[in-house]
Amino acid sequence: MRYSIFSVADHYPGQQRSVADYYAQLLRQAEAAEGLGFDAMFVAEHHFHDYGVVPNPAVMLTALAARTRRLRLGPAIATLTYHDPVSVAENYAMLDVLAGGRLILGTGSGYLKHEFAGFGIAPETKRQRFDETLMLVRRLLAGERVTHDGAFHRLRDVAINLRPIQQPTPPIFVAALAREAAYHIGRQGNRLMAIPYASLAAFAEVGALEQEFRRGRAESGARDDGDDAIYTFHAHVAATDAAARQHAAAPFDRYVETRLYARRQSYDDVLANGLGLFGGAATVAEKVVALGRMGVRHVALLTDFGLMPEEDALQSMRRFVEDVAPRVRAAGF
């Protein structure tokens, strides 16, 4: 089982933490994640609202790369629908070089209405735009000289002037919000990023989503490299279940109440449907073992949300590594 850290970079204007303060906190969180042995750290891309204050993940991840040596780094996700494929390929190829070959390129089509409006893009074109842009980004990262006359992009004999260290390309993941999408992502030979909280009704449904992805992946003939699907959960590990509630309930509820278009689930709702990793070490380990039995092999933890005090988020990360992960390993995962 692999474990990583994810941040939406949600910001709350008028509170004591400025954007600059939060950027510094993300740098410290990356250093802590590397020191604790986490596999990777992901940051979200968002625009035009405090929903998330990292509009260009490549810039933020380059700063994280300068503060770390081993930790893999990636956007979760780079919203390809909004961008020129040449710029995306250049930015992330450069990041992979600066990071010494540590990039994981999470991609997706976006879903927030205000972002499509801000970029002047019709939401109904997002799937076609995404598919075309991903195809071009993949070819450009692989070093091809591309000529393409498509519905959304035209390239004439274009090749980017640097190659990522990871050949032929860094690992590319595609975000899914539905079981049907997971099948098609696998069928196309792509890797999967999923946030069950945002798309499923109950913890048990994670297994069905994973099975659909595996079915599609098998049909594609893609090689199984042991790291082709990442599942992200809000998480807080404390000394006891009661202590987890004390530290995480208010931040989680604040996060949900202030996020545009988020499913209106309270902390108690997520405890009931199981789509969070909250509690003492034994409680959280039991959930992660259950994920392992469903076939999940890489879990990303969203430990920093809703203005949670930095030390609480860092302490949760330490408890996960020191108290949860050993229990999961003892269970065979």
Secondary structure, DSSP 4 states (H G I P E B T S, - for coil): -EEEEEE-----TTSS--HHHHHHHHHHHHHHHHHHT-SEEEE----SSTT-S-S-HHHHHHHHHHT-SS-EEEES-EEGGGS-HHHHHHHHHHHHHHTTS-B-EEEE----HHHHHHHT--GGGHHHHHHHHHHHHHHHHTT--EEEE-SS-EEEEE--S---SSSS---EEEEESSHHHHHHHHHTT-EEEE-HHHH-SSTTHHHHHHHHHHHHHHHHT----S--EEEEEEEEEESSHHHHHHHHHHHHHHHHHHSTT-----HHHHHHH--SEEEEHHHHHHHHHHHHHTT--EEEEE---TT--HHHHHHHHHHIIIIIHHHHHHTT-
